[in-house]
Amino acid sequence: MLRVRNLHAYYGHIHAVKGVSLHVNPGEIVALIGGNGAGKSTILRAISGVVPAASGEIVLGEDVITHLSPERILKRGIGHVPEGRRLFRGLSVRDNLALGAYSRTDRAGVKQDLAAMEELFPILGRRRRQISGTLSGGEQQMLAIARALMGRPAVLLLDEPSMGLAPIMVNQIYEKIADLNRSEGLSILLVEQNARMALGLAQRGYVVETGRMVMEGPTSELRQSKEIQRAYLGKGYREVWE
C-alpha cells in the first residue's frame, strides 16, 4: 500500500530524517514511536508533501508520489491528521468537514460522507453549527480525524492523536481508530509518544531515534524488548533486567 525507501528530509536546516525505510500493508496499523525530536512528525510531513523529500522514494500503491504537491498527494489517497489538529478554528464543525472534501467533485458522495462522519462521531452531528475552536480537545481531535476521512484516503497518517487529552478521551479516540481499521480496512500510519497505547493498537511498529530507524517488527515482539520496555513503556532498570 505505502512504501518509503531511504527517505531523507530536512526540517529547516536540521537533517531530521536520515535514510528511513518503512511500509504499511493494506488494512494494517503501523506505529512509529520515539522520543521528542526523533523525526517522527517529519516523516509524516514528507509522506504528505508538506516537507519536501531531499532524496529517497515514496510510493502509494503503484504511484510514485515523492515530489508531488500536498494537494496531489491528497488526491492520490494520503490523508494527514497533523500534530495539533490544525483546524480552521473560526469555522463551524460542518464547514471544517466540508473543507476536508474540497478536492472532490462528487457532491452526492460528499453529502453521504458528511452524514457518515456524524454517525461515526455523534458529537460532531450534535455540534455541526458550533465554531470548532470552542470544542474540547477531544472533540477537536475527532473533528480533525473526520475531516481527513472526508478525502476518502487509502492511508491515514495520524500524528500524536492522544496529545493533551484526558485518559478517558484518549481511550475513545483509540476505539474509533480501531473501529475504522476493522470496519473499513483503513491503513493507518500512527505517530505516537504514548508507546503503550500505540503498540497495543498497531500490528507492527518502528522505533525512530535521531532520524533513523533503530528497531522494527511485530508489536508483540517490540513490547517484549527490554530496551523498549525501559525507554518507552515506563519500566525501571531493575524491573526489566533483574
Buried (B, 14 or more C-beta within 10 A) or exposed (E): BBBBBEBBBBBEEEBBBBEBBBBBEEBBBBBBBBBEBBBBBBBBBBBBBBBEBBEBBBBBBEEEBBEBEBEBBBBBBBBBBBBBBEBEEEBBBBBBBBBBBEEBEEEEEBEEBBEEBBEBBEBBBEBBEBBBEEBEEBBBBBBBBBBBBBBBBBBBBBBBBBBEBEEEBBEBBBEBBBEBBEEEEBBBBBBBBBBEBBBEBBBBBBBBBEBBBEBBEEBEBBBEBEEBBBBBBEBEEEEBEE
